[in-house]
């Protein structure tokens, strides 16, 4: 199971920004992460459609709309 999950959708510029940050921080720390396309699941789309990107760390919601790399790194190292 990945420690970080990023919920987003194609064509979302905030998702692209979040993906780059998550990718960099996770690579630096050697942490697994996964991305889920909410357009593939109506329930996820309904739940997160207005908040994407949404980031979870260890199964708990961490951020939405923007990912702060310092805050993400702290969550993964605490």
N, C-alpha and C positions, 0 to 999 in steps of 0.2 A: 504494500500500500504506500502510495506517495505521501510525503509529509505536506506538500503544498498542492492545492487544487485551484486552478484558475477557471472560472466560468465566464464564457464570453460568446461572441458570435462573429462570423465572417463580416468584413466590411466595417468593423467598429474600430475607429482610430484610437480610442481609449484602451481597447483590448490589445491593440498592437503595442501601444506604449507599455501596458502592464506586462505583457508577455516578455518583452525585452528585459524589463527589470527583474521579473521572476526568474527568467532564464539565466541572467548574469549572477544574481545573488545565489541561486541554487547551485550553479556551476562552481562558484567560488567556495561554497561551503560543502560541496559534495552531497547535496541533498536531492532526492528524487522529487519530481513534480509532474503533474499531469494537467492537461487542458480539456475541458468539456465544452462542446458546442451546444448551447442551450436551444438552438433551433431544431435540434434532433429529438427533443423531448418536450412535449406540450406543458407538462407540469413544471419543469425547470424554467421554461420560457415565461410562464405565468408568474412564477415566484421571483425570478431575477431579471426579467426583461427590462425593467426601469432602473436597475442598479448596476448593470454590467460596466466594466468587469467586476466580478466579485471574487475575492481571494479567501481561501480557507487554509489554515495552518493546523495540522494535527486534528482535522475534523471540525474545527470551530471557525466561525466566520471571523476574518481578520480585517479586511478592508473592502470597500467598494468604490467605484468610479476611478480612483487613483491608487497606485501602490507606492508607498514611501519605502525606498530601498533600505534606509537606516532602520526603520521600524520593523520591516520584514526580517532583516538580519538579526535584530535583537530578539524577535520572537523565535527564531530558529536556533539561537544560541543560548537562550535562557533556560 
